[in-house]
């Protein structure tokens, strides 16, 4: 009797390849999925003999067996393997595996969940109807797809009604269904469903300072919220009753209170004596959080600021406004009587009656309504908690491209704006900074960075990765290096300084030899899309530059000898080292022994290459910083960010940030070196000149290292 296929799968172990694996005259690329029986695996890694250095696995999509080094196999659960298998491209699959936040979300996704999906290079709201395989028997493991129904603008832009190859997996409107791999689905950022599950819709979101009503022994009472836990199941509020004289707080379940609307006094009524209120009264009535206001201060002096909080305060009958002032004219940092109502720098906070606030007249020329802070608009200033993954592909273009996108510049903030955009918009390599344990005041800074800058920038879940190396290039001017690339400069600098890397960095930021407009060591520098750091590691195995075998010695004095090898760093096996240094020009050299990992001494292994990929470049011209970010796997997937691309208004106006696609840089990156040498920078298309001539910092990442740190 045949055994059930699902039962057979339970005895299989699944893996994903982390590196290229040579098989005969071809190479199996990273991202391929493999499997082997659990029994065979246990026999290989346990028992009396030493654990095997390689495993015999089956490549799922090809159904062929290969022997693979255990160090390039990463175990997977069956569920994750099936989800990954739905992504046909191994390269794209590998990148999705490394960005593990989305994969974790896909594992937990359920039918009935609202999501956003990427379709026809746009994002559409959708509803999940199906999460399973599609009876595909062509591989050892059937891939798992998401069956979704497009909603809103996407309705009618699908390709099915839930039926695929004659089998109905779900039902939806005609031409509104899609079967998608998980990397085309965004599991956060979707519009919520109409059913909020709130037991008391009148309670809504309750915050400190809100007036609420509640019953005590059949008597209606009122009070002011001092503390709130907004969780629908177990939420509660701590209320200061209006009639109290002791100051004791009452703890009341969230579903037992009713929030009262914030209303202004009679002075702010929209109707006076049966007539419409004046424009000024209309403006005052429309003041809310994030409105720009002015306040009559000492001796009639005006103070300008932004409303950060509205509500009631103990022992105050009027609606109060917490204002963050533009200058140090306040008296607190957003706290009052031991309670914090909002955050701002010291001496910038002020609590006043709302009716004492006037709309900021500096910004009223465009209309009658109170202006909102362009830097802290209601949408941008809203906290986005949790983990939000970096943007890739069409999602990056859809969310980031255009004016008023990215991070808005303020005063002289372009360096910080460009650096943060480069590091966090499309890469997770420094996400550990957002989530590692920290204490005050660092914890508050970390929370602001995570929830008010990075998460809103990405707007769509992430994972941890670790340390960053930052290195300043130091080299001597060399006539033969007219248009160098980053690889050459890094090797030259490490050789010049006698440095080695202690380990493979997950993030490597390299600062170029450039010191302002007056001094640039090189007129152009070619970005190395891939940085090979194998020979820069202190303890890693290295390859003899002559024969390709395991190197045992390194010679710093052979660095400039182009006869032996094109690249600068030279290391040799024992035999080649003796032969090379038998030449009269090299007899005086002093090769030094290399530290070789023990496993490579016992058994011959192919020398692995350690590489980093370029994900962003920070450029500077006349003290203004901009950034280039690689947002996808395609050669032309580059975007350009300028936090101060334009400006609205004069001295009292604000900067307009801009994110623009710049696929033209890929043309120059692929051009022969001779063409770049003769290229007039002023004739370069688009913003390419800023990349090749003004680069200041190159940012590289090793996504693989995130798996081990």
N, C-alpha and C positions, 0 to 999 in steps of 0.2 A: 504493500500500500504506500502510495507516495506521501511524503511528509509535507505538511502545510508550508507554503513559501514563507509566511510570516514567522513561523517557528524556526525555519532554517536561518533567517536573517538574525534571529536572536543570538546565534552562535558565531556571527561574523563581527570582526572589528574593523572600523573604518578609519582612514587616514587621509590627510591632504599633503601633497608634496610642497615643501618649503623652498626647494632649490631645483635647478635644472639637473636632470639625471641622464647621462649619456648611455644609450642603448644601441650597440652596434655602430652604424654610420648615421644615426639620427639622435635627437635629443628630446626627452619628454620634459615639457616645460612645467614650472611651478603652477600650482592650482589644480593639477590633475588629482582625481580621487582614486584611492586604492582601498583594497580590503584583503583580509586574510582570516582564516578560521581562528577562533579564540583558542582552540586546543593547540594549534601550531604556534601561536604567539607565546603561550605559556611555556611550551617546550623550549622555545628559543631564549627566553629571558630568565628562566628558573632552572633548577636542577644542579647537579654536582659540578658541571663544567661552567667556565666563565661565560657571562652573557654574550650572545652573538653580537657582532659589530654590524651585521646587515640582516635584513629580513626579506623573505620571498613573498611578495605581495602581487595581487592581481589589479591591473589598471582597469577600473570599472567600465569606462566608455569603450575601451578597445578589447577587453577580455583577454589580455595577454599577461603573462607572469614575468616579473623582473626582480632582480635582487637590488635592494636599496639600502643605503646607509641609514641606520636607525636615527641619526641626528637630523635627517632631512624629512622625517615623518612626524606629523602632528596628529595625535588621536582625535577623533570626532565621535559624537553620539550619532546614532542612526538617523535621528530626526534632523540634525544639523547637516549631515552628509546629503540627505535627500533634498533639503532646501537649497543647498549649494549646487547640487547637480542640475537644478533647473536653469542655472546660468550657463549658457553654452560656451562662452569664451573662457578658457582657463585663466587668462590674464585678468579679466574682469572679475572672475570668481575669486581669484587669489586676493585681489584688492578688497573685495567685500568681506572676505574672511578676516583680513587684517583689521578692517574697521568693524570690530566685533559688536559694537552697540546695536547696529541694525539687525544683525543675525540673532542676537539675544531677544530683540523685540519680535522678530518673526516667529521664533519658537513659542512665544507666549501669546501670539495673536489668536483671536477667536472669531468665529462666525458672528456676525452682527456688529462688529466693530467698524466705526467710521474712520476712513483713512484718506490720504491724498495719493494719487497714482500719477506716474510719469507716462504720458502717452502723446505721441505726435509732437514731441519736444515741448510739451506744456504740462502743467500740473492741474488735475481735476479732482474734485471731491468724489468719493466712492464709498460703497458699502460692501463689506466682505460677506459673501454667501457660501464660499467653499474653500477649504484648506486641506488639500490631499493630493494624491497622485491622479493621473488621468489614464490609468490602466496601461501605461507605457511599459511594454515587456521587452523593449530592445536593449535594455541594460540590466546589469545584475541588481541594481537598486532603482526602483521607479522614482523619478524626481517629483517633488511636491510643489504644486503651483497654488497661487491665490486666485480664486474665481471671484471677481468683483463686478458690481453694477455701477456704471458711471452715473453721476448725478449732476444737477445744475447745468452749467454750460457744456459738460461732457456728454449729456444725454443724447443718444443717437449716434455717437462717434465711436462706438465699439465695433465688434465684428461678430457678435453672437448673441443668442438669447439664453445662454446657459447650457446649450447642447453642443457637444464636440465629438465629431466622428460618429454621429448617430447615438451617442450616449448622453443622457441628460444628467448633468452634475448639479445644476441649480436652475432656478427660473427667474428671469428678469425681463425688462422691457426689450423689445426688438432692437437689435443693433446697439445695445447699451452694455453688453457684457464683455469681459476680457479675462483671459487666463494669463497671469503674469508671474515671473519669478519675483522673489521677495525684494530684490534690489530695485525694482520699479515701484515699490510701495513705500510711502512715508507714513509711519505708524503714529507719529505725533504731529501736532499742528493742524489736524483736521477739525472742521467745525463740529461742535458737540451735538449730540442728539437732543431732541426736544424733551425727552424724559430725563430730568435732572435727578430724580430720586429723592428730592428734598421732602421731608415730612411736613415742613411748614414753609410754603413758598413766600409767605409774607416776611419771614425772617431774613431772607436773602443773605448777602455777604455782610457780616457785622464786624465793624472795626472800632478801635478805641476812639472814644469821643462821640459815638452815635447815641442818640436818645432812643430808649426802648420802653415798651410797655409789657407788663407781665401780671399774673394773678397770684395773690397770696391770700389763701383762705377766702376765696370768692370775691376778694377786693382787688380792683384794678390799681396797680401801682406803676410809677414811672421812675426811671433812673438813667444814669449815664454809664456806658460801657467803659470799664477800666482795663479789662483783659478779655480777649476773645480767642477761642479755639474753633476755627471754622471747619469742622469735620461733621458731615451730615449724620453719621451714625452715633458718634460719642462726643460731639461738640458741646461746648458749654461757654457761658460768658460769666464774668465777674462784674457785678453791677453795684454802683454807688447809689443807693436810693435817694430820691429828692428830699424826703422828710428826715433823713438821718442827721443826728447830731454827734454820733460817736465816731463816724468815719468807717464803720465796719462794712465790709463788702459781702454781697450775697452771691452765691454760686448757683446759677440757673441753667437748666438744659437749653441748648440752642433752639430746639423745636417748641419751647414753651414761651418764647418771647416774640414780640412783634416790633420790627424796626420802624421808627417814626421818620418821616421825610425831614431833611434839613430845610427849614424855611427861614426866610429873612423877616425882619421886623416890618411894621407897618410902613416904615420909611421906604421900603423896597418893593412895595406892592406895585403890580403892573397896572392897576386901575386906581386912579385918584379922582374923587368927585365925579365919577361916572365917565371920565375921559381917559384916553390912552396915556400911559406914562411917557415922559419925555425921553429922548435918546439917551441922555445921561443916566436916567433911572433904569432904562432897559439894559444898558451896559452893566450897571452895578448888579442887577438881578441875575445876569448871566455869568457873573464871576464864579469860577470853580477851580478845582485843583489844576495846576499848571498854567493858570492865567497870569499874564504879566501885569503887575499892578504898581501903583505909586502911593506913598503914604506921607501925609504931612507930619514931619518929624519935629525936632526941637526948633523953636522960634520960626516955624513956618518952612523950614528946610525940607525939600523933597527927598525921600529915600525910595529907591526902585528895587523891585524884587519879584519873586515868583511864589505864588501860593503853593505850598507843599502839603497842607493838611487843612481840612474843614471839619468842624464839629462843635460839640459842647464840652466845656471843662467844668470840673467841680467848683461850686460857688460862683459860677458865671452864668448869668441868665441869657446873654446874647450868644448868637452864633459867632464862634471865634475862628480866626484864620491864623495858621502857622505859616509865616513868610520867610523864605530864604532871601536875604538881601544881597545886592551886588557888591556892597562894600562892608567893611567891618564897623557897622553902625548898630549892630544888634546887641543882645545881652545874653544869648545862650547858643547852644548847638542843636536845638530842636527838642530839648528836654525842659520840663517844668514841674517843679515840686516832686522830683524823683521819678517822674514818668516820662518816657520818650514817645514823642508824637511823630517826629520825622528826623532825618539825619541831615546835617549840614556842618560846615566848618565852624569852629568857635567864633563867637561874636558876629555871626551872620544870621542867627535865628531871632525871630521876633514874633510874639503872639499879640494880636490886636483884634478888636471887634471887626467883623466882616464889613460892617457898614462904614468903617473908617478907611477902607481900601477903595481906591479909584482905578479904573483902567489906565494902563500906562499910555499917556498921550503921545509918546514918541512913536507908537506903532499903530495909530488909529487912522492914518490917511487912507488905508485901503478899504475901510468899511466901518460899520457901527459896532461890531461885536468885539469883546475883549480879545486881544491877541493872545495866542498860545506861544510858549517858549519854543523856538525852532530847535533848540538843542535838547530840550526835555519835553517833547510832545507827549501827549497822553499815551500814545501807542508805544513810542520808543522808550519811555521811562518806566513802563510797566515791567515788573520783574518776571523773568522766565526761569522758574526753578527747575531742578533736575538736571539730567544729562541730555545735551542736544548734539548730535553728530555733526562733523564737518560736512560741507556741501560738496557734491561731485556732479559732473556732467550737466544734464539739462536742468537739474534742480538748482545748481549753482548759478547758472545763467538766469533762470526764472526769478530767483530771489535777490541776486546781487546786482544785476546789470541795470544801469540807468542813473539819472540824477537823484539826489537825496538818498542814495544807497551807500552801504558801507558804514563808515564811522565819520561823523561830521567834525570838521576842524574847528577849533576855537582858539583864538589868539595865536600862539606859536606852537600849537600841538601837533604839527604835521609829522614830526619824527615818531611820536607815540602812536598816532593814528595809523601811519603806514606800517609800523612794526607790528602792532596788534592785528591788523588786517592780514599781513603776511603770515603770521604765526598761527592764527586761529580760524580763518575763514574756511579754508579747504584742507586743513591738516589737523590731525589729533595728536601730533607728536609731543606736544607740551601740555596735554590735558591733565596730566598729573598735578600741575600747579593749581588747577581749579578745584581739586578734590582732596588733596593730601591734608591730614590733620594739622590745624594751626590754632594759635591763640591770639587774643586781642593784642595789638590792633590789627595784626596781619589777617586775622580771620575776617574782619569786616572788609578789608581791601580785597581779599580773595572772593568773598561773596559778591561784592560789587562787580569785580571783573567777570565772574561767572554768570551772574544773573542779570546784570544790566548792560554788559558789553558783548561777551562772547555768545551767550545763548540767544539774545535778540538778533545778533548779527547772522547767526546760522538759521534761526527761526524754524527749524524743522525738527540723536541720542548718542551717546558716545562711550568711551572707555578710557582706561588709564594707559598711559605710557610714561616713560621716565626721563632720565636726566638729559641735560643739554650741555654741550661743549661750545664755548665761544672762543674763537682764536683770531688774533691779529696777525696778518701776513707781514713778515720782516724779511726782506731780501735786498741784495745789492743790485744796482742797475746793470743789466747785461745787454750789450748791443745786439746780440743774436736773437733776443726775445723782443720782437717788435709788436706782435699781436699774440700774447700768450693766452692759454686757457686756464681755468681755475685749477685743474689737475696739476699742470706744470708749476704754477705759483705755489701751491700747497707743498709739493715735493721739494721745491727749491727752499722754501722757508723752513721746513722741518730739517732739511739737511744743514742749512745755515745755522740753525739754533741748536742742533743736536737733540731733537725731541722725538718721542714716540708716543703713540696712544696706548694707554693702559688697557682699554677695552673698546669694543665697538660702540660708539655713541648712538643713541636713538635719534638725537638731534644734534647737528653740527653746524654752527653759525660761523662763517668765515668772513672776516673783515678785510677788505682789499687795501693795498698800499695806496691810499688816496687821502689827501689831507687838504680839503677845500679846493676852490676853483683855481687858485694860483699854482697848485702843485699836484699834478697827476703823473705818476710814474709811467703809466701807459695810456695812450690815447684811446685804445680799445682793449677790452678783455672779453674773451669768448666764454660764455657760461658752459661749463661741463654738465650736461644733463645727467650723467652718471659719474660718480666719484669713486674710484677704486682705492680703498684704503688698506688693502691687504698688506702691502709692504711698509705701512706706517704703524702697524701694531707691534707692540714689544714682545708679546708672548705667542703670537699666532704662527702657524706653519707657513712657510714661504717657498716659492718655486725658484729653482736655479734659472738664471736668465740665459744660460747657454744651452743646457740639455733638458730643462723642464722637470728634473727630479727634485726631491726634497732638498732644500738648501740648508747648509749647516753653518755658513760663514757669510758675513756682510763686510763690504769694503767701502768706507765713506770716501776714500781717495779716488775710487773709480767712478765717482758720481758723474763727472763731466765727460767721461769716455763714451762717445757716441758709436764707436766701432762695435762694442759689445752689445749694446741695447739702446733703443731710441729713448726710453725713459731714464730718468736720472738715477734712481735707487738701484743698487747692484748687490745681488746676493748669489752665492754659488754653492753647489754641492762640494764635497771634499775633493773629488777628483778634478772638477773644473777649476776649483780655487787654486790648486797647485799648478795646473797648466796655465791659467791666465796670469798668475804672478811669477811665472818663470820668464816672462818677457822682460827684457832689460829696462823698459820704461816703467814697469810695475813692481820690480823687485823690492823697491823701498817701501811699498805699501804695507799697512799693518791691518790685515783682516781680523775681525773679531768674531768669536763664535756666537751663534744664535741660540736662544732658548727654545727648544723644540718640545711641543706637547708629547707626553709619554706615549699616547696611543699611536702616534705617527712613527715613532721609533720602532715599535714592535712589529707592526704590519704596514706594508705600503698602501697608501691611500691617495686618491686624487686630491690635489691641493685645492681647497675651496677658495673662491674669491669673495672677499667682503666688499660690497658696494653700497653706496648711499645714493638716493635719488634727489634731484633738485625739486623743491616744491615752492620756493618763493625767492624773490630778489628785491632788496631795498636799494633805491637809487636816490642820489642827491644832486641837485643843480642849484647854484646860488642860494644855498642854505634852505632849500625847500625839498622835503622828502616825499617820495611817491613809492609805490610798490607794484611789482609784477607777481602774479600768483598762477600756478599751474592747477587748473581745476578739474582736469580729466586725463584720461589715458591717451587721447588722440594728440598728434603732434601739434596741432593748432589750438589746443585747449589752454590758451593763456588769456588772462584778464589784467587790466591796468586800473589801479586805484589812486585817486588824488582826493584827499580830504578837503582841499580848498580849490577845487577846479573852477569855481565861479563864486560870485558874491551877489547877494541881494541887499540893496540899500547901501548907505555910506558907512560912516563910523559906527552908527548905532544899528547897522544891519547884521546879517549873519552869513556864514560861508555855506556854499552848496557843494557837498561831496559828490563824486561821480565815479561809477565803475563802468568801464567800457571793455568790450572784447577786443583783443589785439592779435588775431591769428597771423598777422604779417610777420611777427618775430620768428615764427617757425621757418619761414623762407630763409632768413639770414642765419639761423642756427644750423641749417642743412647746407649752407653755401661752403665751397672750398675756401681754405684759409687764404689763398692768394687773392680771391675776390674780396674778402673782408679787408685785407690789407690795403687794397686800392679803392675801397668804398669811401666816398665822401659822406661824412656823417650827416650833412645837411640835406643830402639827397635820399636818405633812408626813409622808407615809407612809414606813415603812422608815428608810433611812439618808439620804434625800434632803437633810435639813437639813444634814448634814455636808458635802455637796457645794456647796450654794448659800450657806451661811452661814459655813463654816469653811475655805474653800479658801485655800491658801497658795501653791502653785505649780501652774501649768498647763503641761503638756508637749505640744508640737506637733511634728509630723514632716512632712518632705517626702520620701516614698519615691522620687519621681522623681529627686531630686538624687543619690541613691545610684548612679545609672547613670553619672554623669559625674565623681564624685569618687573 
